[in-house]
């Protein structure tokens, strides 16, 4: 893969993706992460089942878990680490996003700015 990965998955996130796919059967290829306008801070992450890969989508894969990234979300998700956590209060995917400028308390809604590609290109990957 010549392109750099848009975002990374933790082990926990990869395991959760695989568990979701195992439960959904053969037509599920992975999950699709997107963003939509909404929530109290302006943007929300969306997670849907992916049954096909669209032609212009980025795909990240870890241990057989595939996550498809909706094209309109790519610039907002660059450098993000996707994790999965279960707490007493909630369980779900979490996103550690360097492009996030603010988030509301619920963690579901965030304000995102587009990544500065020129700045990222100059720094290499940490």
C-alpha positions in Angstrom: 0.0 0.0 0.0 1.7 3.2 -1.1 -0.7 5.6 0.6 -0.4 6.2 4.3 -3.2 4.9 6.5 -5.8 7.5 7.3 -6.2 6.3 10.8 -5.2 3.4 12.9 -7.0 0.7 14.9 -6.2 -0.5 18.3 -6.3 -4.2 19.1 -9.5 -3.7 21.0 -11.1 -1.9 18.0 -10.0 -4.6 15.6 -11.4 -7.3 17.8 -14.7 -5.5 18.1 -15.0 -5.1 14.3 -14.3 -8.8 13.8 -16.9 -9.7 16.4 -19.5 -7.4 14.7 -18.7 -9.0 11.3 -18.9 -12.5 12.7 -22.4 -11.8 14.0 -23.5 -10.2 10.8 -22.6 -13.0 8.4 -20.8 -13.3 5.1 -22.1 -10.2 3.3 -20.4 -7.9 5.8 -17.0 -6.8 4.7 -16.2 -4.4 7.5 -17.5 -1.3 9.0 -17.7 2.2 7.5 -16.7 5.3 9.4 -18.1 8.6 8.3 -19.0 11.9 9.7 -22.2 13.9 9.5 -23.2 17.3 10.7 -25.0 17.1 14.0 -24.7 16.9 17.7 -23.9 19.7 20.0 -20.4 20.4 18.7 -21.1 20.3 15.0 -19.9 16.9 13.8 -20.7 13.3 14.7 -19.0 10.2 13.7 -21.1 7.6 12.0 -20.4 3.9 12.0 -22.3 1.6 9.6 -21.9 -1.9 8.3 -20.0 -2.1 5.0 -21.2 -4.7 2.5 -19.2 -3.4 -0.4 -16.2 -1.2 -1.0 -16.9 1.9 -2.9 -14.4 2.9 -5.5 -12.8 5.9 -3.8 -12.8 4.7 -0.3 -9.8 4.3 1.9 -9.6 1.0 3.8 -7.6 0.2 6.9 -7.1 -3.3 8.0 -5.8 -4.8 11.2 -5.7 -8.5 11.9 -8.4 -9.1 9.3 -10.7 -6.4 10.6 -11.5 -3.9 7.8 -12.6 -0.3 8.3 -13.8 1.6 5.3 -13.5 5.4 5.5 -16.1 7.5 3.7 -14.3 9.9 1.3 -15.8 13.0 2.9 -14.5 11.9 6.3 -10.9 11.3 5.3 -9.6 14.8 5.9 -11.3 14.9 9.3 -10.0 11.5 10.4 -6.3 11.8 9.4 -4.1 10.6 12.2 -7.0 9.4 14.3 -6.7 6.3 16.4 -9.9 4.3 16.6 -10.4 2.4 19.9 -13.1 0.4 21.5 -13.9 0.7 25.2 -16.4 -0.7 27.5 -17.1 1.2 30.7 -19.8 1.1 33.2 -21.6 3.9 31.5 -21.2 3.0 27.8 -19.5 0.8 25.4 -18.5 1.8 21.9 -15.8 2.9 19.5 -13.9 6.0 20.5 -11.8 8.2 18.3 -8.6 9.9 19.4 -8.5 12.6 16.8 -5.7 15.2 16.5 -7.9 17.3 14.3 -10.5 17.7 17.0 -10.8 21.3 18.2 -13.4 20.7 20.8 -15.8 18.0 22.0 -18.9 18.0 24.0 -19.1 16.1 27.3 -20.9 13.1 25.8 -18.0 12.3 23.4 -20.5 11.6 20.6 -20.2 15.0 19.0 -17.1 16.8 18.1 -15.9 19.9 16.3 -13.4 19.0 13.6 -11.2 21.0 11.4 -9.8 19.5 8.3 -6.2 18.3 8.6 -3.5 20.4 7.2 -2.0 18.1 4.7 1.0 20.3 3.9 1.9 20.4 7.6 1.5 16.7 8.0 3.6 15.9 5.0 6.5 17.9 6.5 6.5 16.1 9.8 6.5 12.4 8.8 4.5 10.0 11.0 5.0 9.8 14.7 
